[in-house]
Amino acid sequence: MSILIISENRKARFDYEIIETLEAGLVLLGSEVKSIRNKQVQLKDSYISFVGDEAYLQNAHISEYKASSYNNHTPERLRKLLLHRNQLEKVYGALREKGLSCVPLKIYFKNGRIKLEIALVKGKKLHDKRESIKRREANRELKQKMMR
């Protein structure tokens, strides 16, 4: 099983406390796949929303493919997520009842198919973010001392 990470949403890991992660497929156009292969994708500020009983990826920017002419796609269009029915119900229930959000964490190739890792998240408060920064700096200093 070969996995090639294309893009990560590091801001989501900083801004949110991750509760649970899921893997989802994406419905994409050919020019979008080619742009993703060229790593021209940005997940910052993107999120998962529901229209009817289907989940969609919003605000994910996949740049237009330069070599494609009239067949090009709109960079920030809605992209349908491919999830099992029970996964959709679980995510939708968590969004409605528990007040959680759903954001993409990373997009990657897995066995030749494009997958999206999504997470149910809870927003961090300012003091939680400061604590994350302190912990990260302490780990960095510890690694530097171990290397010497």
N, C-alpha and C positions, 0 to 999 in steps of 0.2 A: 504494500500500500504506500504509494508515493504521494507526499503532500508538499506543494510549493506555495508558500504564502506570498500573496501579491500585495496586499495592503492591510495595515492594522489601524484601528481607531484607538490610539493611545489616550486621547482626551477622554474617552468614555471610561477607561479604567481609572483615571484620575478623578473625574467628576462624580462617578457613581460607585455604589457598593454593589458588586455582582452577586446575585442570589442564585441564579441557575442559567446554564448555557444549553443551547440547542443548535443542531446543524440543519440548515435548510438549503434547498436548491433554488435556483433563480430562473425565471423565464426571460431569456435575452434574445436580442437580434444578432445577426452575424457581425455587423460592424461593431457592436458592443463587445462581443467576444474578442475580436481582434484588438480593440483598444485595451481591454483588460490584459491580454497577453503582453501588450507593450507597457503594462503597469501604469496606465493613465486613468487611474480611478482614485477618488477621494471620498472617504466615509465620514469625515468630520461633519458634525451637525446633522447627520442622517438619523432616521428613526423608523420604526415599524408602526404602520397604522392599519386599521381595519376598514374596509369598504364592503358592506354587507357581511358575508361570512368568510371573506378572503383576506389574507394578510398581504400588505404591499410595503416595499421599501421606498421611502420618500427621502428627497434631498440628497441622495447619493449622486455624486457627479462623475459620470463616465464620459471622458472627452470624446469628441467626434473623431472618427478614424479618418486620417488625412487622405488615404488612397481611395476611399469610398466617395463616389460622386453624389448622385441623386438618391442613393439608397441609405444615406446617413440617418442617424437617430437623433433625437432630442437629448441633450446631455443630462437633464435632471427629470426625466419622465418617471412615472410610477412603474415599478417593476414587481411583478407578482412573485410571491414566495411559494415554494413547493414544500408543503408540510403535510403530515398525516392529519386526519380529522381530529384524533384525540389530542395531538400536539396543538392544533389550532384552538381547540376548546380550552385547553389548559392555559395557553398564553392569553386568550381573550378574557377568560375568567379572572386571571391575575391582574390584568389591566383594569378591569371594571371594579372588582371587589376590594382588592388589597391596595389600590392606588400606586401600583408599580408602573414602570415604563419599560419599553422594549427597544433596545438599540443594537445595531450591528457592531461586532467586535473586530472581525477580520474577514477578508475575502481571500479564497485560496483555491488552487486546483487540487482535486483529489481523484486519482485514477482517471485523469483526462476530463473531468467534469468540474464546473465552477460551483463551489459551495460557499455559503455565507454562515459564519458563526454568529448567532444572535444570543442576546442575554436579557433575562428579566433583571431589572436593576432598580435600585432605590437611591435617590439623590443624597449626596453627602452634604453635611453642613460645613461651614467654614472651618470650625475647629477640627473636624475630621480630616479636611484637606491638609491642614497644618501638621497634623499628626502623621499623615502619609508622607509628607515631605521630610519630617524629622527621621522617620523610620528608614526612608530611602537613603538619606545622607549618612545615617549611622551604618547601614549596610555597606555603603560605598567606602567609608573610612575603614571598616573592618576588613574588607577585601584588600584594600591597599596595604594594610599592616600585615596581612597574611602573605602577600606577594613579596614582601621585603625579606 
